[in-house]
Amino acid sequence: MTRFYVTMTWDNWPEGGSYGTVVEAENHDQAEELCRQKMAEWRADEDQTAKEVRESHEHEWHVVDCFDLDAFIAQHSRDKAA
């Protein structure tokens, strides 16, 4: 499993907002799916369940970034020997 950092927005961004999370997944597709589920749960409330949020709004969501977090940290570490 790999740790991925995934960010998403929806159509009326920046007014609507964006969402970012770290997930453990086997590949980018699975990471994006896990992010969609987490975002639906985050946006759910007493009027809509996470499933209803996805059914109503998922077509508005767009992946901004999805990358291997540990590889990014290793590549951009400030502690690298000069």
Secondary structure, DSSP 8 states (H G I E B T S, - for coil): -EEEEEEEEETTTTTS-EEEEEEEESSHHHHHHHHHHHHHHHH--SS--HHHHHHHHGGGEEEEEEEEHHHHHHHT-TT---
